[in-house]
Amino acid sequence: PVSDMDLLGDLLGGSAPAPPAATGFGGGAPAPTPPPAAGGAMDLLDLLGGGPPASAHSAPPIDAMAMMGLSGAPPPTTPAGGFAPFQAYSKNGLSIMFACSKDPSNPSITTIEASFTSSMPQPLEGLNFQVAVPKYMKLQMTPASSSTVPPNGMGKVTQLFKVANSMHGQKPVVLKIKVDYTSGGMPVSEMGQVDNFPPGVQ
């Protein structure tokens, strides 16, 4: 019985120390316990604070969407100017570049912007640019931005015109051009044919 009591005492004593330890820990730790709790709360707040970074991470997608919006802009621009400029004429220091674009609603219509630049030391004056098309095509021209092409490539003159190809997909776009101007007081008149349009311009 004594040994049983001792065992029970030991067990109770072992269990008793546990409560004191708990009480002791609870007594000495009531104040410390809040700090850990507070620390835990702070950790939670930090985690919650990490939530805003998550929202910050969600913010970049918004920027990404904006970027997508910007990247989405070029596609509309592509039909509005989807062909690289090419040289349609070059002689006596005068260079004519064509930039073609298609009408999205009617691919048989091609808008062409002609850009005139000069490498001559004097300006080219009295510029007059004319275009002729085959019978299966129609032409609509607008006036040039200027009649004087600046010297030494210091600027350019532009002129827009449209061609409609009634044989779109069957016959290519072919133009005959004539350009008149005065260089150094001397009149110049040149003619040529443009048939080197990029693939896709028909």
C-alpha positions in Angstrom: 0.0 0.0 0.0 2.8 2.4 0.8 4.4 1.7 -2.5 1.1 2.1 -4.1 0.6 5.4 -2.4 4.1 6.3 -3.4 3.3 5.4 -6.9 0.1 7.3 -6.8 1.9 10.2 -5.1 4.5 10.1 -7.7 1.9 10.0 -10.4 -0.1 12.8 -8.7 3.1 14.5 -7.9 4.2 14.1 -11.6 0.8 15.4 -12.7 0.9 18.1 -10.0 4.1 19.5 -11.2 2.6 19.7 -14.5 -0.2 22.0 -13.4 2.2 24.1 -11.3 4.5 24.3 -14.4 1.4 25.3 -16.4 0.4 27.8 -13.7 4.0 28.9 -13.3 4.3 29.2 -17.0 0.9 30.8 -17.1 1.7 33.1 -14.2 5.1 34.2 -15.5 3.9 34.1 -19.0 0.6 36.0 -18.8 2.5 39.0 -19.8 4.9 37.1 -22.0 2.0 35.1 -23.4 0.3 38.2 -24.8 3.5 39.2 -26.5 3.8 35.8 -28.2 0.1 36.2 -28.9 0.7 39.7 -30.0 3.7 38.4 -31.9 1.5 35.8 -33.5 -1.0 38.6 -34.2 1.7 40.6 -35.7 2.7 37.6 -37.7 -0.9 37.3 -38.8 -0.9 41.0 -39.5 2.3 40.5 -41.4 0.7 37.7 -43.3 -2.3 39.9 -43.8 0.1 42.6 -44.7 1.5 40.1 -47.1 -2.0 40.1 -48.5 -1.6 43.6 -49.8 1.6 42.5 -51.6 -0.7 39.8 -53.0 -2.9 42.6 -54.2 0.2 44.3 -55.3 0.9 41.1 -57.3 -2.6 41.4 -58.6 -1.8 45.0 -59.6 0.9 44.0 -62.0 -1.6 41.9 -63.9 -3.6 45.1 -64.3 -0.5 46.7 -65.7 -0.1 43.5 -67.8 -3.7 44.0 -69.0 -2.7 47.6 -69.8 0.2 46.2 -71.7 -2.1 43.8 -73.4 -4.3 46.7 -74.3 -1.3 48.5 -75.7 -0.2 45.4 -77.5 -3.7 45.1 -78.7 -3.5 48.5 -80.3 -0.9 47.4 -82.9 -3.2 44.8 -84.5 -5.6 47.5 -85.5 -2.6 49.5 -86.7 -1.4 46.6 -88.7 -4.3 46.6 -91.1 -4.0 50.4 -91.2 -0.3 50.2 -92.3 0.7 46.6 -92.5 3.3 46.7 -95.2 6.9 48.0 -94.9 7.8 51.0 -97.0 9.7 50.3 -100.2 11.5 52.4 -102.8 9.3 53.1 -105.8 11.7 55.5 -107.6 15.2 56.8 -107.2 17.0 59.1 -109.7 18.9 62.3 -109.9 18.9 62.6 -106.1 15.1 62.2 -105.8 13.8 59.2 -103.9 10.2 58.2 -103.7 9.1 55.7 -101.0 5.7 54.0 -101.0 4.0 52.9 -97.8 0.9 50.7 -98.5 -2.0 49.9 -96.3 -5.2 47.9 -96.9 -8.8 48.9 -96.2 -9.9 46.3 -93.6 -13.5 46.3 -94.9 -12.4 46.1 -98.6 -9.0 44.5 -99.3 -9.3 45.5 -103.0 -8.6 49.1 -102.0 -4.9 50.0 -101.3 -4.0 53.3 -99.7 -0.5 54.5 -100.7 1.6 57.2 -99.0 4.3 58.5 -101.3 7.2 60.2 -99.5 9.6 62.4 -101.5 13.1 63.1 -100.2 16.1 64.7 -102.0 19.9 64.3 -101.5 20.5 67.3 -103.7 22.2 70.4 -102.2 19.4 72.6 -103.4 15.6 72.2 -102.9 13.5 70.6 -105.6 10.7 73.0 -106.5 7.5 72.8 -108.4 7.0 69.1 -107.5 4.2 67.6 -109.5 3.5 63.9 -109.1 1.1 62.0 -111.4 -0.1 58.4 -111.3 -1.7 56.3 -114.1 -3.4 52.9 -113.5 -4.5 50.1 -115.8 -8.2 49.9 -116.9 -9.1 47.4 -114.2 -8.0 49.8 -111.5 -9.4 53.1 -110.2 -7.4 56.0 -108.8 -8.1 58.7 -106.3 -5.4 61.2 -105.4 -5.0 64.0 -102.8 -2.7 67.0 -103.1 0.9 66.8 -101.9 1.8 68.3 -98.5 4.2 70.7 -100.3 5.5 71.4 -103.8 9.1 71.9 -102.5 11.3 69.0 -101.5 13.9 70.1 -98.9 17.6 69.6 -99.8 20.1 67.1 -98.2 17.4 64.8 -96.9 16.4 67.5 -94.3 12.7 66.8 -94.7 10.2 65.1 -96.9 7.0 65.8 -98.9 4.1 63.3 -98.7 1.2 62.6 -100.9 -1.7 60.1 -100.4 -3.6 58.3 -103.0 -5.8 55.2 -103.2 -6.2 52.6 -105.9 -9.1 50.1 -106.2 -8.3 46.8 -108.0 -11.4 45.3 -109.6 -9.3 42.2 -110.4 -8.1 41.8 -106.8 -6.5 38.4 -106.4 -6.2 38.0 -110.1 -4.1 40.9 -111.3 -1.4 42.8 -109.4 -1.3 46.5 -108.6 0.8 48.2 -111.2 1.3 51.9 -111.5 2.9 54.3 -114.0 4.3 57.4 -112.5 5.4 60.8 -113.8 7.3 63.3 -111.7 8.1 66.9 -112.7 10.1 69.4 -110.7 12.8 72.1 -111.0 16.3 71.5 -109.7 18.8 74.4 -109.7 16.6 76.3 -112.1 16.5 73.3 -114.6 13.2 71.6 -115.3 13.2 67.8 -114.8 10.5 65.4 -116.0 10.8 61.6 -115.4 8.5 58.7 -115.9 8.6 55.2 -114.5 6.6 52.1 -113.6 6.1 50.7 -110.1 5.4 46.9 -110.0 7.5 45.9 -107.0 4.7 46.1 -104.4 5.1 43.8 -101.4 3.3 40.4 -101.4 -0.2 40.9 -100.2 -0.8 44.2 -102.1 -3.1 43.2 -104.9 
